[in-house]
Every structure is written in structure tokens, then in C-alpha cells.
Amino acid sequence: MSWVVTGATAASLIATGVGTGMSYMAAQDEAANQKALADMNYGIQARNAKINATIAKRQANLKKTYSKAAIAAKEVNAKNYEMQAGAVEAQGREQARRMREQGASVMAAIRSGYAASGVTSEGTPIIAMADTAGKLELAVQDAKWQSDTEANRYKDAAAMERYNQNFDRADILVADYEAQLAKMGQQLNMDEAYFNRSAGYAQASATKTASYGTLISGVSSMATTTANYAGSSAGQQLFAKKTPQYTGRV
């Protein structure tokens, strides 16, 4: 009967040892996998953070470059409008000067004609001459008004171009701000990646620590089984047979 008990005890010890070892190794493997997964996720998050920040910075730089080019283009347009306005004004002044010269010639001819015919400085002919002079000057003023109106349209267009430059300057400020946000966003994403990796390391450490507990528990169970068996009658008989007896003889 003792050999049955001994065999059962040995089988129990073997099963406990094998189970404990397998649990310990499985927990160790799981801890290693958790750490490897944490490292892999950290690498992915760090790479994505860098890529996203690089893209955002490039977009901000492109926006800034485009805005600067737009400002320069609008300045060119404004100067062209101003040149056109100046040309129209010069043309208007020249046209007014020529019209006045022509009017003066007409009025001189009229006065000469009236003087030759003995017309005095009073009466209907003089009124007619004054009316003619007024119409000639009105034509001059009308031509000048038209040229001034056209010149003002060009000036307004130039002013609008320069006004729109303010929006491009605002876009430059926004681009600078977005570049700073991209840098801050990268740092925040890196902090998050570091935090997630630390959490993964903590989980792996907890799993590894638990494996030690499993190992200690298994060894303790084996020790308890051995102690219980040693305290049983079968165990005592077995150990009594294997333990040399002192007979007092030398």
C-alpha cells in the first residue's frame, strides 16, 4: 500500500512542478511580449508624430511662401494701376491744355472778327462770345472729369490690391502659428507615446512579478506536499528504511 501512496505523492509533486514551471515560463513570455509590444507601439507613435509634424510644418511653410508671393504680386499690380492712373491723369491734363489752346484760338478769332466789324464790348455778340467761351471751358472740364474718373478707378484698384495684402500678411502670421502648433503637437504626441510605453512596461513588470509569485506558490505547494508525506505513516516507513539505524556498534 505504501508504494501506491508514494507513487501518488511523486505524481503530485511532478504535476505541481511541471504546472508551476509552465505557468512561470508562460508568464515570462507574456511579460516579454508586452514589453516588445510597448516598444513597437512607441516606435509607431513616435514615427507618426514626426511624420505628422513634418507635414504640418511643410504645409505652414508653403502657406507662408504663397502668402509672400501673393503680397509681392499684389504690390506689382498696385504699382501698375498707379502707373496707369498717372498716365491717364497726364493724358487728361494734356488733353485739357490742348482744348484750352484750341478754345483760346477760337475765341481770338471770334474777337478779331467782332473787332473788324466794329462790334463794341456790349450787346448780343458779346453775350454769344461769352456763351461760346463757357461751352469751350465746359468741354474742357468734362474731358478732365472723365480722365479723373478713369484715373480714380485705377487708384482705387491699387488701394484694393494693397488692402488685400493685409489678408496675406495675416496668413503669414497664421502659418507661423501653425508651425509652432505642429512643433507643440509633436511634443505632445511624443509625450503620449512615452506614457503609453511606460504603461506597457509597467504591465510587463507586473506580469513578470506575478510569474515569480506563481513560482514561489508552486514551490511552496511542493514543499507542503513533501512535508505532509514525510509526516504520514507511509512516509515515515519509507524514510525509516532509507535512514541508517545507529546500533551502538563501532
Long-range contacts (C-beta under 8 A, 24 or more apart in sequence): 1-234, 2-234, 2-237, 2-238, 5-229, 5-232, 5-234, 5-235, 6-229, 6-234, 6-238, 9-225, 9-226, 9-229, 9-235, 12-225, 13-222, 13-225, 13-226, 16-218, 16-221, 16-222, 16-225, 17-218, 17-222, 19-218, 20-214, 20-215, 20-217, 20-218, 20-219, 20-221, 20-222, 21-218, 23-211, 23-214, 23-215, 23-218, 24-211, 24-212, 24-214, 24-215, 24-218, 26-211, 27-207, 27-208, 27-210, 27-211, 27-214, 28-208, 28-211, 30-207, 31-204, 31-205, 31-207, 31-208, 31-211, 32-204, 34-200, 34-203, 34-204, 34-207, 35-200, 35-201, 35-204, 37-200, 38-196, 38-197, 38-199, 38-200, 38-201, 38-203, 38-204, 39-197, 39-200, 41-193, 41-196, 41-197, 41-200, 42-193, 42-194, 42-196, 42-197, 42-200, 45-189, 45-190, 45-192, 45-193, 45-196, 46-190, 46-193, 48-189, 49-185, 49-186, 49-189, 49-190, 49-193, 50-186, 52-182, 52-185, 52-186, 52-189, 53-182, 53-183, 53-185, 53-186, 53-189, 56-178, 56-179, 56-181, 56-182, 56-185, 57-179, 57-182, 57-183, 59-178, 60-175, 60-176, 60-178, 60-179, 60-182, 61-175, 61-179, 63-171, 63-172, 63-174, 63-175, 63-178, 64-171, 64-172, 64-175, 64-176, 66-171, 67-168, 67-169, 67-171, 67-172, 67-175, 68-168, 68-172, 70-165, 70-168, 71-165, 71-168, 71-169, 74-161, 74-162, 74-164, 74-165, 74-168, 75-161, 75-162, 75-165, 77-157, 77-158, 77-161, 78-157, 78-158, 78-159, 78-161, 78-162, 79-158, 81-154, 81-155, 81-157, 81-158, 81-161, 82-154, 82-155, 82-158, 84-154, 85-151, 85-152, 85-154, 85-155, 85-158, 86-151, 88-147, 88-150, 88-151, 88-154, 89-147, 89-148, 89-151, 91-147, 92-143, 92-144, 92-146, 92-147, 92-148, 92-151, 93-144, 93-147, 95-143, 95-144, 95-147, 96-140, 96-143, 96-144, 96-147, 99-136, 99-139, 99-140, 99-143, 100-136, 100-137, 100-140, 102-136, 103-133, 103-136, 103-137, 103-139, 103-140, 106-132, 106-136, 107-132, 107-133, 107-136
